[in-house]
Amino acid sequence: MSPGPLAITMGIVIAFINVAVVLGLLGQPLIGEYYSQKIIDWWAWSHFGHGIFFCAVAKAIWPHESVWWLVLVVIWAEGAWEVAENTKLVIGMFRDRGDVLYNGDSIVNSMVDMSCCLIGCLITALMLKESVPCGT
């Protein structure tokens, strides 16, 4: 049995809060001066794409789960990426590949990235719900 709408909503809100707290503990600023620390940056579109891709993959892995459960899985996966992306290891990898000014994302930028992912996932989930029998 899949969780209901209230549980899904709470799970999404908790994912956002969790990522914001962890990024704060990692020392990321609320808003910063570098391009990836503004409210939104040009990478936001890639996070929209994450939502579409991850939702489709999750549906393929768990075909009988509700699309709303898939949305929850996707947003937690995106949150995990946002945390990983702001670790010293991954920041160093971006710098080693030529993005020498990269200092990770700001907390607000990460929240916007997760929101873009959520929008992409919701659009995909609604299309899947209309086209594929999935329980709810």
C-alpha positions as CSV (number, residue, x, y, z in Angstrom):
1,M,0.0,0.0,0.0
2,S,1.4,3.4,-1.0
3,P,1.4,6.3,1.3
4,G,-1.4,8.9,1.0
5,P,-1.1,12.5,-0.2
6,L,-0.4,13.9,3.3
7,A,2.5,11.5,3.9
8,I,3.9,12.2,0.4
9,T,3.7,16.0,1.0
10,M,5.3,15.6,4.4
11,G,8.1,13.4,2.9
12,I,8.8,16.1,0.2
13,V,8.9,18.9,2.8
14,I,11.2,16.8,5.0
15,A,13.5,16.1,2.1
16,F,13.9,19.9,1.4
17,I,14.4,20.7,5.1
18,N,16.9,17.8,5.4
19,V,19.0,19.0,2.4
20,A,19.0,22.7,3.6
21,V,20.2,21.6,7.1
22,V,22.9,19.3,5.8
23,L,24.1,22.0,3.3
24,G,24.3,24.5,6.2
25,L,26.3,22.0,8.2
26,L,28.6,21.6,5.2
27,G,29.2,25.4,5.3
28,Q,27.3,26.3,2.1
29,P,26.0,29.9,2.2
30,L,22.3,30.7,2.1
31,I,23.0,32.8,-1.0
32,G,26.4,33.4,-2.4
33,E,28.3,35.6,-4.9
34,Y,29.3,32.9,-7.4
35,Y,27.2,31.9,-10.4
36,S,26.1,28.6,-8.8
37,Q,25.1,30.3,-5.6
38,K,22.6,32.7,-7.0
39,I,18.9,32.0,-6.6
40,I,18.8,30.2,-10.0
41,D,21.6,29.3,-12.4
42,W,21.8,27.9,-15.9
43,W,22.0,24.4,-14.5
44,A,18.4,24.5,-13.3
45,W,17.2,23.0,-16.6
46,S,19.4,19.9,-16.0
47,H,17.6,19.4,-12.7
48,F,14.2,19.6,-14.5
49,G,15.6,16.9,-16.7
50,H,16.6,14.9,-13.6
51,G,13.0,14.9,-12.6
52,I,11.8,13.6,-15.9
53,F,14.5,10.9,-16.2
54,F,14.4,9.7,-12.6
55,C,10.6,9.5,-12.6
56,A,10.6,7.4,-15.8
57,V,13.4,5.1,-14.4
58,A,11.6,4.8,-11.0
59,K,8.4,3.8,-12.8
60,A,10.3,1.1,-14.8
61,I,11.8,-0.2,-11.5
62,W,8.6,-0.1,-9.5
63,P,5.8,-0.3,-12.1
64,H,3.1,-1.1,-9.6
65,E,3.8,1.8,-7.2
66,S,1.7,4.9,-7.3
67,V,3.2,7.8,-9.2
68,W,3.1,9.9,-6.0
69,W,5.3,7.3,-4.3
70,L,7.7,7.6,-7.2
71,V,7.7,11.4,-6.8
72,L,8.8,10.9,-3.2
73,V,11.6,8.6,-4.2
74,V,12.8,11.0,-6.9
75,I,12.9,14.0,-4.7
76,W,14.9,12.2,-2.1
77,A,17.3,11.0,-4.8
78,E,17.7,14.5,-6.0
79,G,18.3,15.7,-2.5
80,A,21.0,13.1,-2.1
81,W,22.6,14.5,-5.3
82,E,22.4,18.1,-4.0
83,V,24.2,17.0,-0.8
84,A,26.9,15.0,-2.7
85,E,27.4,17.8,-5.2
86,N,28.3,20.1,-2.3
87,T,30.9,17.9,-0.7
88,K,34.6,18.8,-1.0
89,L,35.2,15.7,-3.1
90,V,32.7,16.6,-5.8
91,I,33.5,20.3,-5.7
92,G,37.1,19.3,-6.3
93,M,36.1,17.1,-9.2
94,F,34.3,20.1,-10.8
95,R,37.4,22.2,-10.3
96,D,39.7,19.6,-11.7
97,R,37.6,19.5,-14.9
98,G,38.0,23.2,-15.5
99,D,35.4,24.9,-13.4
100,V,38.0,26.5,-11.1
101,L,35.5,29.1,-9.6
102,Y,33.0,26.4,-8.5
103,N,32.4,26.5,-4.8
104,G,29.3,24.4,-4.7
105,D,25.7,25.6,-4.6
106,S,24.1,27.9,-2.1
107,I,21.3,26.5,0.0
108,V,18.7,28.6,-1.9
109,N,20.1,27.5,-5.2
110,S,19.9,23.8,-4.1
111,M,16.2,24.4,-3.1
112,V,15.5,25.8,-6.5
113,D,17.3,22.9,-8.2
114,M,15.2,20.4,-6.2
115,S,12.1,22.4,-7.1
116,C,13.0,22.2,-10.8
117,C,13.4,18.4,-10.4
118,L,10.1,18.2,-8.6
119,I,8.3,20.1,-11.4
120,G,9.9,17.8,-14.0
121,C,8.9,14.7,-12.0
122,L,5.4,15.9,-11.4
123,I,4.8,16.6,-15.1
124,T,6.1,13.1,-15.9
125,A,4.2,11.5,-13.1
126,L,0.9,13.0,-14.2
127,M,1.6,11.8,-17.8
128,L,2.4,8.3,-16.5
129,K,-0.7,8.4,-14.3
130,E,-2.9,9.1,-17.4
131,S,-1.2,6.6,-19.6
132,V,-0.2,3.7,-17.4
133,P,-2.4,1.9,-14.8
134,C,-0.4,2.3,-11.6
135,G,-2.7,1.9,-8.6
136,T,-3.4,5.6,-7.9
